[in-house]
Amino acid sequence: MDAASALAELQQLSSRIESAVVLDEAGAVLGFSGDDSSAAERLADAAREVLAAAGGLRSADAEVTRVEVELAEGGLFVVREGGRTIAATTGSDAIAGIVVYDLRTSLQGIDAAKPKRRRAKPKSSGDEQESET
Amino acid sequence: MRLLRLVVVAALAVWAWRYLFGGRRSAERATVAFADGSGVALEPGSAEFDRLASVARAVLS
């Protein structure tokens, strides 16, 4: 499952989640919920900023795996696992444990990046086939 | 009788304090978990909490 599909499924499962974005290990956006890419980029920026701020609370070798910020306006949740990061905003009535569980499940459902394996075949054969795996 | 009145007044004062200030405080919290299993709960009003809260408010508004 790709990131966009995983996020679509996440929003179907959890009505409390308003928006979500998935980042790769370098912090680039892999996918986001909805159609507003600028909102997704703002959420991605917030996730990076929150992780950086949280990382400053401990020594450099302590990796941050989860940040939960719950306010009267709503919640911001950031979960990092397997090199990827998922961030989501919720309404004020969300239950943190359930949101984190849903985010983690969604993150685990995203496939690993497809390896580049076209290099082994010589170009002289002339019968390139696009195959979906 | 005077002692009973004192207890009632004290209980009312505690209830009023919690009603006015307790709810707002408990609604806001921030926690951070680390890969080594440790975690930090940030105190509302602290500089660390305010930093995370300001980032969150920017995307929640």
N, CA and C atoms of all chains as a GROMACS GRO file, in nm:
protein
  582
    1MET      N    1   0.085  -0.119   0.000
    1MET     CA    2   0.000   0.000   0.000
    1MET      C    3   0.089   0.125   0.000
    2ASP      N    4   0.056   0.222  -0.086
    2ASP     CA    5   0.135   0.345  -0.085
    2ASP      C    6   0.083   0.440   0.023
    3ALA      N    7   0.157   0.550   0.044
    3ALA     CA    8   0.126   0.640   0.155
    3ALA      C    9  -0.013   0.703   0.140
    4ALA      N   10  -0.048   0.742   0.018
    4ALA     CA   11  -0.178   0.807  -0.003
    4ALA      C   12  -0.293   0.712   0.030
    5SER      N   13  -0.278   0.586  -0.012
    5SER     CA   14  -0.383   0.487   0.017
    5SER      C   15  -0.393   0.461   0.167
    6ALA      N   16  -0.277   0.453   0.231
    6ALA     CA   17  -0.275   0.428   0.376
    6ALA      C   18  -0.342   0.543   0.451
    7LEU      N   19  -0.319   0.665   0.405
    7LEU     CA   20  -0.379   0.781   0.471
    7LEU      C   21  -0.530   0.788   0.445
    8ALA      N   22  -0.570   0.750   0.325
    8ALA     CA   23  -0.714   0.747   0.295
    8ALA      C   24  -0.784   0.645   0.385
    9GLU      N   25  -0.719   0.531   0.402
    9GLU     CA   26  -0.775   0.427   0.490
    9GLU      C   27  -0.779   0.475   0.635
   10LEU      N   28  -0.672   0.546   0.673
   10LEU     CA   29  -0.665   0.600   0.809
   10LEU      C   30  -0.782   0.694   0.837
   11GLN      N   31  -0.813   0.779   0.742
   11GLN     CA   32  -0.921   0.876   0.764
   11GLN      C   33  -1.058   0.809   0.765
   12GLN      N   34  -1.066   0.695   0.694
   12GLN     CA   35  -1.192   0.620   0.699
   12GLN      C   36  -1.209   0.555   0.834
   13LEU      N   37  -1.097   0.504   0.888
   13LEU     CA   38  -1.102   0.432   1.016
   13LEU      C   39  -1.122   0.527   1.133
   14SER      N   40  -1.055   0.639   1.130
   14SER     CA   41  -1.055   0.728   1.244
   14SER      C   42  -1.117   0.862   1.206
   15SER      N   43  -1.238   0.883   1.252
   15SER     CA   44  -1.308   1.007   1.219
   15SER      C   45  -1.251   1.126   1.294
   16ARG      N   46  -1.174   1.099   1.397
   16ARG     CA   47  -1.117   1.209   1.477
   16ARG      C   48  -1.001   1.278   1.405
   17ILE      N   49  -0.937   1.206   1.313
   17ILE     CA   50  -0.821   1.262   1.244
   17ILE      C   51  -0.868   1.356   1.133
   18GLU      N   52  -0.822   1.480   1.139
   18GLU     CA   53  -0.866   1.580   1.043
   18GLU      C   54  -0.773   1.588   0.923
   19SER      N   55  -0.643   1.580   0.947
   19SER     CA   56  -0.547   1.581   0.836
   19SER      C   57  -0.425   1.501   0.877
   20ALA      N   58  -0.356   1.447   0.779
   20ALA     CA   59  -0.239   1.365   0.809
   20ALA      C   60  -0.140   1.372   0.694
   21VAL      N   61  -0.014   1.352   0.728
   21VAL     CA   62   0.091   1.355   0.628
   21VAL      C   63   0.198   1.252   0.665
   22VAL      N   64   0.258   1.190   0.565
   22VAL     CA   65   0.366   1.094   0.588
   22VAL      C   66   0.495   1.148   0.529
   23LEU      N   67   0.600   1.141   0.607
   23LEU     CA   68   0.732   1.189   0.563
   23LEU      C   69   0.828   1.072   0.554
   24ASP      N   70   0.923   1.082   0.463
   24ASP     CA   71   1.026   0.978   0.456
   24ASP      C   72   1.140   1.012   0.552
   25GLU      N   73   1.245   0.932   0.545
   25GLU     CA   74   1.355   0.947   0.641
   25GLU      C   75   1.422   1.084   0.631
   26ALA      N   76   1.424   1.138   0.508
   26ALA     CA   77   1.488   1.269   0.487
   26ALA      C   78   1.394   1.384   0.522
   27GLY      N   79   1.268   1.355   0.552
   27GLY     CA   80   1.173   1.460   0.587
   27GLY      C   81   1.090   1.507   0.469
   28ALA      N   82   1.104   1.442   0.355
   28ALA     CA   83   1.024   1.480   0.238
   28ALA      C   84   0.885   1.418   0.248
   29VAL      N   85   0.786   1.487   0.192
   29VAL     CA   86   0.648   1.440   0.199
   29VAL      C   87   0.628   1.321   0.106
   30LEU      N   88   0.582   1.209   0.162
   30LEU     CA   89   0.552   1.089   0.082
   30LEU      C   90   0.407   1.087   0.039
   31GLY      N   91   0.320   1.142   0.123
   31GLY     CA   92   0.178   1.143   0.092
   31GLY      C   93   0.103   1.224   0.196
   32PHE      N   94  -0.016   1.269   0.158
   32PHE     CA   95  -0.095   1.346   0.253
   32PHE      C   96  -0.242   1.321   0.227
   33SER      N   97  -0.322   1.349   0.329
   33SER     CA   98  -0.466   1.331   0.316
   33SER      C   99  -0.526   1.457   0.255
   34GLY      N  100  -0.636   1.441   0.187
   34GLY     CA  101  -0.704   1.556   0.129
   34GLY      C  102  -0.638   1.605   0.001
   35ASP      N  103  -0.677   1.725  -0.039
   35ASP     CA  104  -0.630   1.780  -0.167
   35ASP      C  105  -0.542   1.902  -0.151
   36ASP      N  106  -0.534   1.954  -0.028
   36ASP     CA  107  -0.463   2.080  -0.007
   36ASP      C  108  -0.315   2.054   0.020
   37SER      N  109  -0.233   2.069  -0.083
   37SER     CA  110  -0.090   2.039  -0.067
   37SER      C  111  -0.019   2.143   0.020
   38SER      N  112  -0.068   2.266   0.019
   38SER     CA  113  -0.003   2.368   0.104
   38SER      C  114  -0.031   2.340   0.252
   39ALA      N  115  -0.151   2.293   0.282
   39ALA     CA  116  -0.182   2.255   0.420
   39ALA      C  117  -0.098   2.135   0.462
   40ALA      N  118  -0.079   2.043   0.368
   40ALA     CA  119   0.004   1.926   0.397
   40ALA      C  120   0.148   1.967   0.424
   41GLU      N  121   0.196   2.064   0.346
   41GLU     CA  122   0.334   2.110   0.366
   41GLU      C  123   0.348   2.182   0.500
   42ARG      N  124   0.243   2.255   0.540
   42ARG     CA  125   0.247   2.321   0.672
   42ARG      C  126   0.249   2.218   0.784
   43LEU      N  127   0.172   2.111   0.766
   43LEU     CA  128   0.171   2.006   0.868
   43LEU      C  129   0.306   1.934   0.871
   44ALA      N  130   0.365   1.914   0.754
   44ALA     CA  131   0.497   1.851   0.748
   44ALA      C  132   0.602   1.939   0.818
   45ASP      N  133   0.594   2.070   0.794
   45ASP     CA  134   0.686   2.163   0.861
   45ASP      C  135   0.668   2.156   1.013
   46ALA      N  136   0.542   2.151   1.055
   46ALA     CA  137   0.513   2.144   1.198
   46ALA      C  138   0.570   2.014   1.258
   47ALA      N  139   0.556   1.904   1.184
   47ALA     CA  140   0.607   1.776   1.232
   47ALA      C  141   0.759   1.781   1.248
   48ARG      N  142   0.827   1.838   1.147
   48ARG     CA  143   0.973   1.849   1.154
   48ARG      C  144   1.014   1.938   1.272
   49GLU      N  145   0.941   2.047   1.289
   49GLU     CA  146   0.974   2.142   1.395
   49GLU      C  147   0.952   2.080   1.533
   50VAL      N  148   0.841   2.009   1.546
   50VAL     CA  149   0.808   1.944   1.674
   50VAL      C  150   0.911   1.836   1.708
   51LEU      N  151   0.950   1.759   1.607
   51LEU     CA  152   1.051   1.655   1.630
   51LEU      C  153   1.185   1.715   1.670
   52ALA      N  154   1.220   1.827   1.604
   52ALA     CA  155   1.346   1.892   1.637
   52ALA      C  156   1.343   1.947   1.780
   53ALA      N  157   1.230   2.008   1.816
   53ALA     CA  158   1.218   2.063   1.952
   53ALA      C  159   1.219   1.951   2.056
   54ALA      N  160   1.150   1.842   2.025
   54ALA     CA  161   1.145   1.730   2.119
   54ALA      C  162   1.282   1.663   2.131
   55GLY      N  163   1.354   1.657   2.021
   55GLY     CA  164   1.487   1.598   2.023
   55GLY      C  165   1.583   1.675   2.112
   56GLY      N  166   1.558   1.804   2.126
   56GLY     CA  167   1.643   1.886   2.212
   56GLY      C  168   1.623   1.861   2.361
   57LEU      N  169   1.521   1.784   2.394
   57LEU     CA  170   1.496   1.757   2.536
   57LEU      C  171   1.592   1.652   2.593
   58ARG      N  172   1.649   1.573   2.505
   58ARG     CA  173   1.741   1.468   2.549
   58ARG      C  174   1.871   1.477   2.471
   59SER      N  175   1.961   1.384   2.500
   59SER     CA  176   2.089   1.383   2.430
   59SER      C  177   2.069   1.346   2.283
   60ALA      N  178   2.170   1.373   2.204
   60ALA     CA  179   2.157   1.359   2.058
   60ALA      C  180   2.125   1.216   2.014
   61ASP      N  181   2.169   1.116   2.089
   61ASP     CA  182   2.149   0.978   2.044
   61ASP      C  183   2.011   0.922   2.081
   62ALA      N  184   1.931   0.997   2.155
   62ALA     CA  185   1.797   0.950   2.191
   62ALA      C  186   1.699   0.993   2.082
   63GLU      N  187   1.654   0.895   2.003
   63GLU     CA  188   1.564   0.926   1.893
   63GLU      C  189   1.421   0.945   1.944
   64VAL      N  190   1.356   1.047   1.895
   64VAL     CA  191   1.217   1.073   1.933
   64VAL      C  192   1.128   0.980   1.851
   65THR      N  193   1.039   0.907   1.917
   65THR     CA  194   0.950   0.816   1.845
   65THR      C  195   0.806   0.865   1.844
   66ARG      N  196   0.772   0.955   1.938
   66ARG     CA  197   0.632   0.999   1.945
   66ARG      C  198   0.623   1.134   2.014
   67VAL      N  199   0.544   1.222   1.958
   67VAL     CA  200   0.515   1.351   2.023
   67VAL      C  201   0.364   1.371   2.019
   68GLU      N  202   0.309   1.400   2.132
   68GLU     CA  203   0.165   1.428   2.141
   68GLU      C  204   0.147   1.566   2.202
   69VAL      N  205   0.077   1.651   2.132
   69VAL     CA  206   0.046   1.784   2.186
   69VAL      C  207  -0.106   1.799   2.182
   70GLU      N  208  -0.166   1.806   2.298
   70GLU     CA  209  -0.312   1.819   2.305
   70GLU      C  210  -0.348   1.954   2.365
   71LEU      N  211  -0.424   2.030   2.288
   71LEU     CA  212  -0.464   2.164   2.330
   71LEU      C  213  -0.615   2.175   2.324
   72ALA      N  214  -0.666   2.286   2.372
   72ALA     CA  215  -0.810   2.308   2.367
   72ALA      C  216  -0.860   2.312   2.223
   73GLU      N  217  -0.774   2.359   2.132
   73GLU     CA  218  -0.813   2.369   1.990
   73GLU      C  219  -0.811   2.235   1.918
   74GLY      N  220  -0.736   2.140   1.970
   74GLY     CA  221  -0.722   2.010   1.905
   74GLY      C  222  -0.587   1.949   1.939
   75GLY      N  223  -0.550   1.847   1.863
   75GLY     CA  224  -0.426   1.777   1.894
   75GLY      C  225  -0.335   1.766   1.773
   76LEU      N  226  -0.205   1.764   1.799
   76LEU     CA  227  -0.106   1.736   1.696
   76LEU      C  228  -0.028   1.613   1.742
   77PHE      N  229  -0.029   1.510   1.660
   77PHE     CA  230   0.037   1.384   1.694
   77PHE      C  231   0.141   1.352   1.588
   78VAL      N  232   0.259   1.317   1.633
   78VAL     CA  233   0.367   1.280   1.541
   78VAL      C  234   0.424   1.147   1.588
   79VAL      N  235   0.426   1.050   1.498
   79VAL     CA  236   0.479   0.916   1.531
   79VAL      C  237   0.588   0.884   1.430
   80ARG      N  238   0.700   0.836   1.480
   80ARG     CA  239   0.812   0.800   1.391
   80ARG      C  240   0.846   0.654   1.412
   81GLU      N  241   0.856   0.582   1.301
   81GLU     CA  242   0.885   0.438   1.311
   81GLU      C  243   0.944   0.391   1.179
   82GLY      N  244   1.046   0.311   1.187
   82GLY     CA  245   1.107   0.253   1.068
   82GLY      C  246   1.158   0.357   0.970
   83GLY      N  247   1.203   0.469   1.019
   83GLY     CA  248   1.257   0.573   0.933
   83GLY      C  249   1.152   0.668   0.877
   84ARG      N  250   1.025   0.632   0.891
   84ARG     CA  251   0.919   0.719   0.840
   84ARG      C  252   0.851   0.794   0.955
   85THR      N  253   0.787   0.902   0.918
   85THR     CA  254   0.716   0.982   1.018
   85THR      C  255   0.574   1.006   0.968
   86ILE      N  256   0.480   0.995   1.060
   86ILE     CA  257   0.342   1.031   1.026
   86ILE      C  258   0.297   1.136   1.126
   87ALA      N  259   0.233   1.239   1.075
   87ALA     CA  260   0.184   1.347   1.161
   87ALA      C  261   0.037   1.368   1.130
   88ALA      N  262  -0.040   1.398   1.234
   88ALA     CA  263  -0.183   1.418   1.214
   88ALA      C  264  -0.236   1.522   1.310
   89THR      N  265  -0.339   1.592   1.264
   89THR     CA  266  -0.411   1.682   1.352
   89THR      C  267  -0.548   1.622   1.382
   90THR      N  268  -0.597   1.648   1.501
   90THR     CA  269  -0.727   1.594   1.541
   90THR      C  270  -0.809   1.705   1.605
   91GLY      N  271  -0.936   1.675   1.627
   91GLY     CA  272  -1.020   1.764   1.706
   91GLY      C  273  -0.984   1.754   1.853
   92SER      N  274  -1.050   1.836   1.932
   92SER     CA  275  -1.013   1.842   2.074
   92SER      C  276  -1.063   1.721   2.154
   93ASP      N  277  -1.154   1.643   2.096
   93ASP     CA  278  -1.211   1.531   2.171
   93ASP      C  279  -1.146   1.397   2.136
   94ALA      N  280  -1.034   1.398   2.070
   94ALA     CA  281  -0.967   1.274   2.030
   94ALA      C  282  -0.902   1.206   2.150
   95ILE      N  283  -0.902   1.075   2.148
   95ILE     CA  284  -0.837   0.998   2.255
   95ILE      C  285  -0.696   0.964   2.208
   96ALA      N  286  -0.598   1.014   2.281
   96ALA     CA  287  -0.459   1.008   2.235
   96ALA      C  288  -0.414   0.865   2.205
   97GLY      N  289  -0.445   0.772   2.292
   97GLY     CA  290  -0.400   0.634   2.273
   97GLY      C  291  -0.451   0.573   2.144
   98ILE      N  292  -0.577   0.602   2.114
   98ILE     CA  293  -0.637   0.545   1.992
   98ILE      C  294  -0.577   0.611   1.868
   99VAL      N  295  -0.557   0.742   1.875
   99VAL     CA  296  -0.498   0.813   1.761
   99VAL      C  297  -0.358   0.760   1.731
  100VAL      N  298  -0.278   0.745   1.836
  100VAL     CA  299  -0.141   0.695   1.817
  100VAL      C  300  -0.143   0.553   1.761
  101TYR      N  301  -0.233   0.470   1.811
  101TYR     CA  302  -0.245   0.333   1.759
  101TYR      C  303  -0.280   0.334   1.610
  102ASP      N  304  -0.376   0.418   1.574
  102ASP     CA  305  -0.417   0.426   1.433
  102ASP      C  306  -0.303   0.478   1.345
  103LEU      N  307  -0.231   0.577   1.394
  103LEU     CA  308  -0.119   0.631   1.316
  103LEU      C  309  -0.011   0.526   1.296
  104ARG      N  310   0.019   0.454   1.402
  104ARG     CA  311   0.124   0.352   1.393
  104ARG      C  312   0.081   0.241   1.297
  105THR      N  313  -0.044   0.200   1.306
  105THR     CA  314  -0.094   0.096   1.216
  105THR      C  315  -0.086   0.142   1.071
  106SER      N  316  -0.123   0.267   1.049
  106SER     CA  317  -0.118   0.321   0.913
  106SER      C  318   0.025   0.325   0.861
  107LEU      N  319   0.116   0.366   0.946
  107LEU     CA  320   0.257   0.375   0.907
  107LEU      C  321   0.313   0.237   0.872
  108GLN      N  322   0.272   0.137   0.950
  108GLN     CA  323   0.321   0.001   0.924
  108GLN      C  324   0.260  -0.058   0.797
  109GLY      N  325   0.147  -0.004   0.755
  109GLY     CA  326   0.082  -0.056   0.635
  109GLY      C  327   0.143  -0.005   0.505
  110ILE      N  328   0.228   0.094   0.517
  110ILE     CA  329   0.290   0.150   0.396
  110ILE      C  330   0.407   0.062   0.354
  111ASP      N  331   0.406   0.026   0.227
  111ASP     CA  332   0.514  -0.060   0.176
  111ASP      C  333   0.647   0.012   0.179
  112ALA      N  334   0.752  -0.070   0.181
  112ALA     CA  335   0.887  -0.013   0.168
  112ALA      C  336   0.903   0.042   0.028
  113ALA      N  337   0.991   0.140   0.013
  113ALA     CA  338   1.015   0.198  -0.119
  113ALA      C  339   1.059   0.091  -0.216
  114LYS      N  340   1.004   0.096  -0.338
  114LYS     CA  341   1.037  -0.006  -0.438
  114LYS      C  342   1.183   0.007  -0.479
  115PRO      N  343   1.257  -0.103  -0.479
  115PRO     CA  344   1.398  -0.094  -0.517
  115PRO      C  345   1.414  -0.071  -0.666
  116LYS      N  346   1.522  -0.004  -0.703
  116LYS     CA  347   1.551   0.018  -0.844
  116LYS      C  348   1.615  -0.108  -0.899
  117ARG      N  349   1.549  -0.177  -0.988
  117ARG     CA  350   1.605  -0.303  -1.036
  117ARG      C  351   1.601  -0.313  -1.187
  118ARG      N  352   1.599  -0.200  -1.253
  118ARG     CA  353   1.597  -0.203  -1.399
  118ARG      C  354   1.737  -0.208  -1.458
  119ARG      N  355   1.839  -0.190  -1.376
  119ARG     CA  356   1.975  -0.174  -1.428
  119ARG      C  357   2.034  -0.305  -1.480
  120ALA      N  358   1.986  -0.418  -1.433
  120ALA     CA  359   2.045  -0.546  -1.470
  120ALA      C  360   2.020  -0.581  -1.617
  121LYS      N  361   1.907  -0.531  -1.672
  121LYS     CA  362   1.870  -0.569  -1.808
  121LYS      C  363   1.943  -0.483  -1.911
  122PRO      N  364   2.005  -0.542  -2.012
  122PRO     CA  365   2.068  -0.462  -2.117
  122PRO      C  366   1.962  -0.397  -2.205
  123LYS      N  367   1.994  -0.276  -2.259
  123LYS     CA  368   1.898  -0.201  -2.339
  123LYS      C  369   1.883  -0.258  -2.480
  124SER      N  370   1.978  -0.341  -2.523
  124SER     CA  371   1.978  -0.390  -2.662
  124SER      C  372   1.861  -0.483  -2.693
  125SER      N  373   1.799  -0.542  -2.593
  125SER     CA  374   1.691  -0.638  -2.618
  125SER      C  375   1.570  -0.571  -2.684
  126GLY      N  376   1.545  -0.441  -2.653
  126GLY     CA  377   1.439  -0.368  -2.720
  126GLY      C  378   1.299  -0.406  -2.680
  127ASP      N  379   1.281  -0.494  -2.585
  127ASP     CA  380   1.146  -0.532  -2.543
  127ASP      C  381   1.124  -0.496  -2.396
  128GLU      N  382   1.130  -0.366  -2.370
  128GLU     CA  383   1.107  -0.320  -2.232
  128GLU      C  384   0.962  -0.338  -2.195
  129GLN      N  385   0.940  -0.395  -2.082
  129GLN     CA  386   0.803  -0.415  -2.036
  129GLN      C  387   0.784  -0.347  -1.903
  130GLU      N  388   0.674  -0.277  -1.893
  130GLU     CA  389   0.637  -0.215  -1.767
  130GLU      C  390   0.556  -0.317  -1.686
  131SER      N  391   0.616  -0.369  -1.584
  131SER     CA  392   0.541  -0.469  -1.506
  131SER      C  393   0.515  -0.416  -1.365
  132GLU      N  394   0.393  -0.428  -1.325
  132GLU     CA  395   0.353  -0.390  -1.189
  132GLU      C  396   0.374  -0.510  -1.097
  133THR      N  397   0.436  -0.487  -0.985
  133THR     CA  398   0.453  -0.597  -0.888
  133THR      C  399   0.355  -0.580  -0.777
  134MET      N  400  -1.944   2.217   6.572
  134MET     CA  401  -2.022   2.282   6.466
  134MET      C  402  -1.934   2.378   6.385
  135ARG      N  403  -1.850   2.448   6.455
  135ARG     CA  404  -1.760   2.542   6.388
  135ARG      C  405  -1.661   2.466   6.297
  136LEU      N  406  -1.617   2.350   6.345
  136LEU     CA  407  -1.524   2.267   6.268
  136LEU      C  408  -1.591   2.216   6.140
  137LEU      N  409  -1.715   2.175   6.154
  137LEU     CA  410  -1.791   2.126   6.038
  137LEU      C  411  -1.805   2.237   5.932
  138ARG      N  412  -1.834   2.356   5.980
  138ARG     CA  413  -1.848   2.470   5.888
  138ARG      C  414  -1.715   2.497   5.817
  139LEU      N  415  -1.608   2.486   5.890
  139LEU     CA  416  -1.475   2.508   5.832
  139LEU      C  417  -1.445   2.405   5.722
  140VAL      N  418  -1.480   2.279   5.751
  140VAL     CA  419  -1.456   2.171   5.654
  140VAL      C  420  -1.538   2.196   5.527
  141VAL      N  421  -1.662   2.236   5.544
  141VAL     CA  422  -1.750   2.261   5.428
  141VAL      C  423  -1.695   2.377   5.344
  142VAL      N  424  -1.652   2.482   5.411
  142VAL     CA  425  -1.598   2.598   5.339
  142VAL      C  426  -1.470   2.559   5.264
  143ALA      N  427  -1.385   2.480   5.329
  143ALA     CA  428  -1.261   2.437   5.264
  143ALA      C  429  -1.291   2.350   5.142
  144ALA      N  430  -1.388   2.259   5.156
  144ALA     CA  431  -1.425   2.172   5.044
  144ALA      C  432  -1.479   2.254   4.928
  145LEU      N  433  -1.562   2.354   4.959
  145LEU     CA  434  -1.617   2.440   4.855
  145LEU      C  435  -1.507   2.520   4.785
  146ALA      N  436  -1.410   2.565   4.863
  146ALA     CA  437  -1.298   2.642   4.804
  146ALA      C  438  -1.218   2.555   4.710
  147VAL      N  439  -1.191   2.430   4.748
  147VAL     CA  440  -1.116   2.337   4.662
  147VAL      C  441  -1.194   2.308   4.535
  148TRP      N  442  -1.323   2.284   4.550
  148TRP     CA  443  -1.407   2.256   4.433
  148TRP      C  444  -1.407   2.374   4.336
  149ALA      N  445  -1.423   2.494   4.393
  149ALA     CA  446  -1.427   2.614   4.309
  149ALA      C  447  -1.295   2.635   4.236
  150TRP      N  448  -1.186   2.610   4.305
  150TRP     CA  449  -1.054   2.624   4.242
  150TRP      C  450  -1.038   2.527   4.125
  151ARG      N  451  -1.076   2.404   4.150
  151ARG     CA  452  -1.064   2.303   4.043
  151ARG      C  453  -1.158   2.334   3.928
  152TYR      N  454  -1.277   2.383   3.962
  152TYR     CA  455  -1.375   2.413   3.858
  152TYR      C  456  -1.325   2.526   3.768
  153LEU      N  457  -1.266   2.627   3.830
  153LEU     CA  458  -1.224   2.745   3.755
  153LEU      C  459  -1.092   2.724   3.682
  154PHE      N  460  -0.997   2.656   3.745
  154PHE     CA  461  -0.863   2.649   3.689
  154PHE      C  462  -0.820   2.507   3.649
  155GLY      N  463  -0.876   2.407   3.716
  155GLY     CA  464  -0.831   2.269   3.693
  155GLY      C  465  -0.863   2.218   3.555
  156GLY      N  466  -0.985   2.248   3.507
  156GLY     CA  467  -1.028   2.196   3.377
  156GLY      C  468  -0.942   2.246   3.263
  157ARG      N  469  -0.911   2.376   3.268
  157ARG     CA  470  -0.833   2.433   3.160
  157ARG      C  471  -0.692   2.374   3.155
  158ARG      N  472  -0.637   2.352   3.272
  158ARG     CA  473  -0.501   2.300   3.278
  158ARG      C  474  -0.495   2.156   3.226
  159SER      N  475  -0.594   2.072   3.265
  159SER     CA  476  -0.588   1.931   3.227
  159SER      C  477  -0.615   1.913   3.078
  160ALA      N  478  -0.679   2.013   3.013
  160ALA     CA  479  -0.710   1.999   2.871
  160ALA      C  480  -0.583   2.008   2.786
  161GLU      N  481  -0.478   2.065   2.838
  161GLU     CA  482  -0.358   2.084   2.760
  161GLU      C  483  -0.245   1.998   2.815
  162ARG      N  484  -0.186   1.920   2.728
  162ARG     CA  485  -0.072   1.839   2.770
  162ARG      C  486   0.014   1.807   2.650
  163ALA      N  487   0.139   1.781   2.678
  163ALA     CA  488   0.233   1.743   2.572
  163ALA      C  489   0.326   1.636   2.627
  164THR      N  490   0.341   1.530   2.551
  164THR     CA  491   0.431   1.423   2.592
  164THR      C  492   0.523   1.386   2.476
  165VAL      N  493   0.642   1.344   2.512
  165VAL     CA  494   0.741   1.303   2.413
  165VAL      C  495   0.792   1.165   2.454
  166ALA      N  496   0.798   1.073   2.359
  166ALA     CA  497   0.851   0.939   2.386
  166ALA      C  498   0.978   0.918   2.304
  167PHE      N  499   1.071   0.845   2.361
  167PHE     CA  500   1.200   0.821   2.295
  167PHE      C  501   1.216   0.672   2.266
  168ALA      N  502   1.310   0.645   2.173
  168ALA     CA  503   1.331   0.507   2.128
  168ALA      C  504   1.379   0.416   2.240
  169ASP      N  505   1.444   0.472   2.340
  169ASP     CA  506   1.493   0.388   2.450
  169ASP      C  507   1.383   0.355   2.552
  170GLY      N  508   1.261   0.395   2.523
  170GLY     CA  509   1.149   0.363   2.611
  170GLY      C  510   1.118   0.472   2.712
  171SER      N  511   1.201   0.570   2.721
  171SER     CA  512   1.176   0.677   2.817
  171SER      C  513   1.078   0.779   2.758
  172GLY      N  514   1.025   0.862   2.842
  172GLY     CA  515   0.931   0.963   2.797
  172GLY      C  516   0.934   1.084   2.887
  173VAL      N  517   0.882   1.193   2.834
  173VAL     CA  518   0.878   1.318   2.909
  173VAL      C  519   0.738   1.376   2.896
  174ALA      N  520   0.679   1.414   3.006
  174ALA     CA  521   0.553   1.489   3.005
  174ALA      C  522   0.586   1.633   3.037
  175LEU      N  523   0.557   1.720   2.942
  175LEU     CA  524   0.595   1.861   2.959
  175LEU      C  525   0.489   1.935   3.040
  176GLU      N  526   0.536   2.014   3.130
  176GLU     CA  527   0.446   2.090   3.217
  176GLU      C  528   0.388   2.209   3.141
  177PRO      N  529   0.255   2.222   3.136
  177PRO     CA  530   0.198   2.341   3.074
  177PRO      C  531   0.253   2.468   3.139
  178GLY      N  532   0.294   2.560   3.057
  178GLY     CA  533   0.353   2.683   3.109
  178GLY      C  534   0.505   2.684   3.099
  179SER      N  535   0.564   2.566   3.082
  179SER     CA  536   0.709   2.561   3.068
  179SER      C  537   0.748   2.605   2.927
  180ALA      N  538   0.874   2.644   2.911
  180ALA     CA  539   0.921   2.692   2.780
  180ALA      C  540   0.910   2.583   2.674
  181GLU      N  541   0.940   2.458   2.712
  181GLU     CA  542   0.935   2.347   2.617
  181GLU      C  543   0.790   2.322   2.571
  182PHE      N  544   0.700   2.325   2.669
  182PHE     CA  545   0.559   2.304   2.635
  182PHE      C  546   0.510   2.415   2.541
  183ASP      N  547   0.545   2.538   2.575
  183ASP     CA  548   0.498   2.652   2.495
  183ASP      C  549   0.550   2.645   2.352
  184ARG      N  550   0.673   2.595   2.336
  184ARG     CA  551   0.730   2.584   2.201
  184ARG      C  552   0.650   2.483   2.118
  185LEU      N  553   0.624   2.366   2.177
  185LEU     CA  554   0.547   2.264   2.105
  185LEU      C  555   0.404   2.313   2.080
  186ALA      N  556   0.348   2.378   2.181
  186ALA     CA  557   0.209   2.426   2.168
  186ALA      C  558   0.197   2.531   2.058
  187SER      N  559   0.296   2.618   2.046
  187SER     CA  560   0.288   2.722   1.943
  187SER      C  561   0.296   2.661   1.803
  188VAL      N  562   0.378   2.556   1.789
  188VAL     CA  563   0.386   2.487   1.659
  188VAL      C  564   0.253   2.420   1.628
  189ALA      N  565   0.197   2.355   1.730
  189ALA     CA  566   0.069   2.285   1.710
  189ALA      C  567  -0.042   2.384   1.677
  190ARG      N  568  -0.045   2.496   1.746
  190ARG     CA  569  -0.152   2.594   1.722
  190ARG      C  570  -0.148   2.648   1.579
  191ALA      N  571  -0.027   2.658   1.525
  191ALA     CA  572  -0.012   2.710   1.389
  191ALA      C  573  -0.082   2.621   1.287
  192VAL      N  574  -0.083   2.491   1.310
  192VAL     CA  575  -0.150   2.401   1.214
  192VAL      C  576  -0.294   2.371   1.254
  193LEU      N  577  -0.329   2.396   1.380
  193LEU     CA  578  -0.465   2.367   1.423
  193LEU      C  579  -0.561   2.483   1.395
  194SER      N  580  -0.505   2.602   1.382
  194SER     CA  581  -0.593   2.718   1.362
  194SER      C  582  -0.640   2.727   1.217
   0.00000   0.00000   0.00000
